[in-house]
Amino acid sequence: MSTDDLARKYLLKQEAQTQALHLLPSTGVGIGVDIEMLADINIDSETFIERNFTEREIAYCQKQPDARASFTGRWCAKEAVIKAVSNLHLQREKVWVRGSAAPVVDIEIVIAESGAPEVVLHGEVEEAAKKAGVAQVKVSISHIDTYAIATAIAF
């Protein structure tokens, strides 16, 4: 990835997070945003895919016209969920204690009856969300050309 691409990705992520935070009240809602270049998500690595996506997610993404975009969008959604859960209550102790290289398979993004993405939490992630006082997390995912972006709201 070029230096310009890295800088553009960083600026887009910062701007999305800043705008999102201004849209919501400062208490009672956690928000997270993530943006990634499609080329940065290695869908050719079976280990990466199995470590970070459930069987249901893998089946869904592989059926899509652009599997890479679908996997990248879900990756962004999972990262956004972590951020939203982590900043729901800034004065509480840290609830997301897994390292940055930890697998995110316990955050599952499925398709709801309405066709919208739906967050299902499992295992340690579900426990961390409960500890943070999260009742529900909603996500929105989008992708175009070379980027995918997701926003998550925890409340």
Residue pairs with C-beta under 8 A, 6 or more apart in sequence:
1 37
1 39
1 40
5 37
9 35
9 36
9 37
9 147
12 35
12 147
12 149
13 33
13 34
13 35
16 33
16 35
16 149
16 151
17 31
17 32
17 33
17 83
20 31
20 33
20 151
21 31
24 31
24 153
28 88
28 155
29 88
29 153
29 154
29 155
30 83
30 84
30 85
30 86
30 87
30 88
30 89
30 132
30 134
30 153
30 154
30 155
31 83
31 84
31 87
31 151
31 152
31 153
31 154
32 79
32 80
32 81
32 82
32 83
32 84
32 85
32 86
32 87
32 151
32 152
32 154
33 80
33 83
33 149
33 150
33 151
33 152
34 75
34 76
34 77
34 79
34 80
34 83
34 149
34 150
35 76
35 147
35 148
35 149
35 150
36 72
36 75
36 76
36 79
36 147
36 148
36 149
37 72
37 146
37 147
38 68
38 69
38 72
38 143
38 146
38 147
38 148
39 68
39 146
40 72
41 68
41 71
41 72
41 75
42 48
43 49
43 61
43 67
43 68
43 71
49 58
49 71
50 58
50 105
51 103
51 105
52 75
52 78
52 103
52 104
52 105
53 61
53 71
53 74
53 105
54 105
54 108
56 108
56 110
57 74
57 108
57 109
57 110
60 70
60 110
60 111
61 67
61 70
61 71
61 74
64 70
66 143
69 143
69 148
70 143
72 143
72 148
73 141
73 142
73 143
73 148
73 149
73 150
74 109
74 117
74 141
75 104
75 148
76 141
76 148
76 149
76 150
77 107
77 109
77 117
77 119
77 139
77 141
77 150
77 152
78 104
78 107
78 109
79 104
79 150
80 139
80 150
80 151
80 152
81 107
81 119
81 121
81 137
81 139
81 152
81 154
82 96
82 104
82 107
83 152
84 137
84 152
84 153
84 154
85 95
85 96
85 128
85 129
85 132
85 134
85 137
85 154
86 94
86 95
86 96
86 132
88 132
88 133
88 134
88 154
88 155
89 132
89 133
92 132
92 133
95 128
95 129
95 131
95 132
96 128
97 128
98 124
104 125
105 122
106 121
106 122
106 123
106 124
106 125
106 126
107 119
107 121
107 122
107 125
108 119
108 120
108 121
108 122
109 117
109 118
109 119
109 120
109 139
109 141
110 117
110 118
110 120
111 117
111 118
112 118
116 140
117 139
117 140
117 141
118 139
119 136
119 137
119 138
119 139
119 152
121 129
121 137
129 137
129 154
132 154
134 154
134 155
135 155
136 154
136 155
137 152
137 153
137 154
137 155
138 152
138 153
139 150
139 151
139 152
139 153
140 150
140 151
141 148
141 149
141 150
142 148
142 149
142 150
143 149
